[in-house]
Amino acid sequence: MVHPRRKNLPHVLSLKRIQQESSQYPAAFRRKIILLVLMAAAIILMVSCVGLGGNVGGSISKVLMGVMGLMAYIFPVVLFIMAAFLISNKGNVLAYKKTAAAAVLFLICCGLAQLFTEGYTESTTLAEYYRISSEYRTGGGAIGGAICISTISAFGTIGAYVIIVLVILVCLILITQHSFLGFLY
C-alpha cells in the first residue's frame, strides 16, 4: 500500500517545477505593465500639454508649463524614454550615469529656453517665472528661471551662455560616450 503523502509527491514536485519555471515571468510581466502605465501617463501628459486634456489636462499643463516652460512639450517623451531605458538596463551603472546626464541635459535646456525666449530680468522672482511660463506657455519655467538667476547673476549673460553650452556638451559626451573634440588630437 502506498503511503498517502507519497502518492501526491510527484504532483507536488511538478507544481514546484512549474512555480520555479514561471517565477521568471512575473518580473517580465511587471516590467511590461510598468512600461504600459508609463506610456499611458506620457500620452496623458502630452495630450494635456497641447490643450486636449479637458479641465484636468489644463491644470496639468499649467503646472508643467510653470515648472519647466517650453520643455514641458517634450517632457512626456523624455520621461518615457528615460524610464524605458532604465527598466531595460536594470542594474547597469553606465545606464544610470547616462540617465542622470540626460536629466541634467533636460534641466539645463529649461535654462536655455528661458534665455532664448524671455531672457533674464534682475527683479524677476522664481514665482514670477512660474506664473509667466504657466500663463503664456513660454520661457523655461521655474527651473529655467532658477538657472538664469544663478548663472547670470554670478557670471553675466555671456558667461551664462558659455556655462550652459559647456554643460550641454558634457552631458552629450556622457550620454553618447563620444568626444566632440576628437578632431583636436
C-alpha positions as CSV (number, residue, x, y, z in Angstrom):
1,M,0.0,0.0,0.0
2,V,1.3,3.4,-1.0
3,H,1.7,6.0,1.7
4,P,-0.9,8.8,1.2
5,R,1.7,11.5,1.3
6,R,3.9,9.8,-1.2
7,K,1.0,9.3,-3.6
8,N,0.9,13.1,-4.0
9,L,4.6,13.5,-4.2
10,P,5.0,13.5,-8.0
11,H,2.2,16.1,-8.2
12,V,3.9,18.3,-5.6
13,L,7.2,18.1,-7.4
14,S,5.7,19.0,-10.7
15,L,4.0,22.0,-9.1
16,K,7.3,23.2,-7.6
17,R,8.9,22.8,-11.0
18,I,6.2,24.8,-12.7
19,Q,6.5,27.5,-10.0
20,Q,10.2,27.7,-10.5
21,E,9.9,27.9,-14.2
22,S,7.1,30.5,-14.0
23,S,8.9,32.6,-11.4
24,Q,10.9,34.1,-14.3
25,Y,7.8,35.5,-15.9
26,P,6.4,37.8,-13.2
27,A,9.4,40.2,-13.4
28,A,9.0,40.4,-17.2
29,F,5.2,41.0,-16.8
30,R,5.8,43.6,-14.2
31,R,8.3,45.5,-16.5
32,K,5.7,45.4,-19.3
33,I,3.0,46.6,-17.1
34,I,5.2,49.4,-15.7
35,L,6.1,50.4,-19.3
36,L,2.4,50.4,-20.4
37,V,1.5,52.6,-17.4
38,L,4.3,55.0,-18.1
39,M,3.3,55.1,-21.8
40,A,-0.3,55.9,-20.8
41,A,1.0,58.6,-18.4
42,A,3.2,60.1,-21.1
43,I,0.3,60.2,-23.5
44,I,-1.9,61.9,-21.0
45,L,0.8,64.4,-20.2
46,M,1.4,65.1,-23.9
47,V,-2.3,65.5,-24.6
48,S,-2.6,67.8,-21.7
49,C,0.3,70.0,-22.9
50,V,-1.3,70.5,-26.3
51,G,-4.6,71.6,-24.7
52,L,-6.7,68.5,-25.5
53,G,-6.9,67.1,-21.9
54,G,-10.0,68.8,-20.6
55,N,-10.1,70.5,-17.2
56,V,-7.7,68.1,-15.5
57,G,-5.4,68.2,-18.5
58,G,-5.5,72.0,-18.4
59,S,-4.4,72.0,-14.8
60,I,-1.6,69.5,-15.5
61,S,-0.5,71.7,-18.4
62,K,-0.4,74.8,-16.3
63,V,1.8,73.1,-13.7
64,L,4.1,71.5,-16.2
65,M,4.5,74.8,-18.1
66,G,5.0,76.7,-14.9
67,V,7.7,74.3,-13.7
68,M,9.6,73.7,-17.0
69,G,8.3,76.1,-19.6
70,L,8.6,75.1,-23.2
71,M,10.4,71.9,-22.3
72,A,7.1,70.6,-20.9
73,Y,6.1,69.8,-24.5
74,I,8.9,67.2,-24.8
75,F,8.9,66.1,-21.1
76,P,6.5,63.2,-21.6
77,V,8.6,61.7,-24.3
78,V,11.8,62.2,-22.4
79,L,10.2,60.7,-19.2
80,F,9.1,57.6,-21.1
81,I,12.4,57.1,-22.9
82,M,14.4,57.5,-19.8
83,A,12.2,55.2,-17.8
84,A,12.2,52.5,-20.5
85,F,16.0,52.8,-20.8
86,L,16.4,52.3,-17.1
87,I,14.0,49.4,-17.0
88,S,15.7,47.7,-19.9
89,N,19.1,48.2,-18.4
90,K,18.3,47.3,-14.8
91,G,21.5,47.1,-12.7
92,N,23.7,48.7,-15.3
93,V,25.7,51.5,-13.7
94,L,26.6,53.1,-17.0
95,A,22.9,53.3,-17.9
96,Y,22.2,55.1,-14.6
97,K,25.0,57.6,-15.4
98,K,23.7,58.2,-18.9
99,T,20.2,58.7,-17.5
100,A,21.4,61.2,-14.9
101,A,23.3,63.1,-17.6
102,A,20.1,63.1,-19.7
103,A,18.2,64.5,-16.8
104,V,20.8,67.3,-16.3
105,L,20.6,68.0,-20.0
106,F,16.9,68.3,-19.9
107,L,17.1,70.7,-16.9
108,I,19.8,72.8,-18.4
109,C,17.7,73.1,-21.6
110,C,15.0,74.7,-19.5
111,G,17.5,77.4,-18.7
112,L,18.4,77.7,-22.3
113,A,14.8,78.0,-23.3
114,Q,14.4,80.8,-20.7
115,L,17.4,82.7,-22.1
116,F,16.3,82.4,-25.7
117,T,12.6,83.3,-25.2
118,E,12.1,85.6,-22.1
119,G,15.6,86.4,-21.1
120,Y,16.6,87.5,-17.6
121,T,15.4,90.4,-15.6
122,E,17.1,91.1,-12.4
123,S,14.0,91.8,-10.4
124,T,12.1,88.7,-11.6
125,T,11.5,86.0,-8.9
126,L,11.0,82.3,-9.3
127,A,7.3,82.7,-8.6
128,E,7.1,85.2,-11.5
129,Y,9.0,82.9,-13.8
130,Y,6.5,80.1,-12.9
131,R,3.5,82.4,-13.4
132,I,4.7,83.8,-16.7
133,S,5.5,80.4,-18.2
134,S,2.3,79.0,-16.9
135,E,0.1,81.8,-18.3
136,Y,1.9,82.5,-21.6
137,R,3.3,79.0,-22.3
138,T,6.7,80.3,-22.9
139,G,10.1,80.5,-21.3
140,G,11.8,77.9,-19.2
141,G,9.5,77.9,-16.2
142,A,10.7,78.0,-12.6
143,I,13.6,75.6,-13.4
144,G,14.8,77.8,-16.3
145,G,14.3,80.9,-14.1
146,A,16.4,79.4,-11.3
147,I,19.2,78.5,-13.8
148,C,19.1,82.1,-15.3
149,I,19.1,83.7,-11.9
150,S,22.0,81.6,-10.6
151,T,24.2,81.8,-13.7
152,I,23.6,85.4,-15.0
153,S,23.8,87.0,-11.5
154,A,27.1,85.2,-11.0
155,F,28.7,85.3,-14.4
156,G,26.7,87.7,-16.6
157,T,24.7,86.9,-19.7
158,I,27.6,85.7,-21.9
159,G,29.0,83.7,-19.0
160,A,25.7,82.1,-18.6
161,Y,25.5,81.1,-22.2
162,V,29.1,79.7,-22.0
163,I,28.3,77.7,-18.9
164,I,25.0,76.3,-20.3
165,V,26.7,75.3,-23.6
166,L,29.5,73.7,-21.7
167,V,27.1,71.7,-19.5
168,I,25.2,70.6,-22.6
169,L,28.4,69.4,-24.3
170,V,29.5,67.5,-21.1
171,C,26.1,65.8,-20.9
172,L,26.1,64.9,-24.6
173,I,29.6,63.4,-24.1
174,L,28.4,61.4,-21.1
175,I,25.3,60.2,-22.9
176,T,26.9,59.3,-26.3
177,Q,30.4,58.2,-24.9
178,H,32.0,60.1,-27.8
179,S,34.1,63.3,-27.6
180,F,33.1,66.2,-29.7
181,L,36.7,67.5,-29.6
182,G,38.3,64.4,-31.1
183,F,39.4,66.3,-34.2
184,L,41.9,68.3,-32.0
185,Y,44.1,65.3,-31.1
